[in-house]
Structures are given as C-alpha cells and as structure tokens.
Amino acid sequence: MTQGNIRSGTRRRVLRRRSWPILSRGGVAFLWILYLLVLLAFLARENYRDLFFMAAAMLACTAVLRRIGSCRVVLLPDSVQVENPISSYRIPYAVVHDVRAAHTGGLEIETRRGAIIRCFAFGGSLLDNFFKTSERAAAEIQSELASKKCMEAPGTAGEVHRSTRRGWPEYGALAFAAIFVAMGILSAGM
C-alpha cells in the first residue's frame, strides 16, 4: 500500500493501493498489444483511415488509464496532498479534522470547516473488505497527523489549496490523439 520517497532532503510517503499502478500499466500494455494486432489487420486491407481513428482511440484510453493509475495520497512534511484524476488538494495537517474509511469503502479526509475530500486512489472496492487498504491508509495518515499536531502552533491552520492536476504525458497522448483524428479525416478525403 505504501511507498516511501526521499526527495530534496524531505521525506514524503506515497499511499496508494499496490494494484493501482500495476492495473494501469497492464491496461495500457494490453491496449497497445491489441492495437498492434489491429494495425496488422488494417494494413493488410490498406485501411489507413480507420487505422488513424483506432490510434486516436487508443491514445485517449491510454491518457485516461494513466491519469487514473497515477492517483495517490502523498504525506508531505507539512500537509497531505490528495491527487485525484482531475484535481489535486493540498491539506495542511492543522486543517485536518478527521481521516476515516467511509462506509462505502473509500477514504475520506474531513477538514475543520466540514468539507470532505474523497481520495480516488482509495475509492470503494470489493477487495477492500478483505485487505482493508482504506482503513490502513486512514490509520497511517492519522499517525502522521498525531505526530505533526504537537508541532503545530495554535492558530496556524492554513487553507486547503485545490488545483487542477497537471499531467504532461496524458496531455501529450491527447494531443497526439487529436492529430491522428485529423489525419484520419484528411485520409478519408483522399
């Protein structure tokens, strides 16, 4: 469930299900093996238009799989960062009120103002009933929170920072998908 990183002298812990990146990379590999098989069939028939459209579809699916597969929770020295598919939240430890496994099996972080931030990397799962990954992640965040609470001075609670999550590999795949769609449209006119 966890992975540790040492980056620029600060320790950060990455929390996610172990299967998450494996399923993402496996899904991408499966898509591109399938594409190579379809590529051979299209080339045998000299069907270039559908070849371009299929490449665009595969690139778009790759972008979605990589975006979902890169979701995680990162414990930083001063905050928790939740990286969901579309948005990212940076929550200072002083702002966190509660961390819990939801009744649906997901992981939720509640702020002192009552806002609930759900962690996509620990969304509900049938297997979570057996492996309790959301509960273990909640316990790990709570232990980190307990160790940081004594370091927080009263009144230093920051704000939750929400931002749109960037992902240049995914953006690149979508740009290439758009190029392949244009090439497919242009090849249809020939």
Number of C-alpha atoms within 10 A of each C-alpha: 13 16 12 12 12 9 8 6 7 9 12 18 18 17 25 24 22 12 10 18 18 12 15 19 15 13 17 20 13 12 17 17 12 12 17 13 11 16 20 12 13 17 11 9 9 11 14 16 20 18 22 22 20 20 23 24 19 20 24 21 19 23 22 17 20 22 21 20 23 17 24 24 25 22 23 18 14 16 22 25 21 24 24 23 22 13 13 20 20 20 25 21 27 22 18 23 16 16 21 19 22 16 8 12 20 21 24 21 22 17 20 12 10 11 13 15 16 17 24 20 23 26 17 18 15 9 10 17 13 8 12 14 24 28 20 17 22 23 15 17 23 18 12 17 22 12 12 15 14 9 10 13 9 9 7 11 15 12 13 18 11 14 12 12 14 13 14 10 13 19 14 14 20 21 15 16 23 18 16 21 21 16 17 20 15 11 14 12 7 6
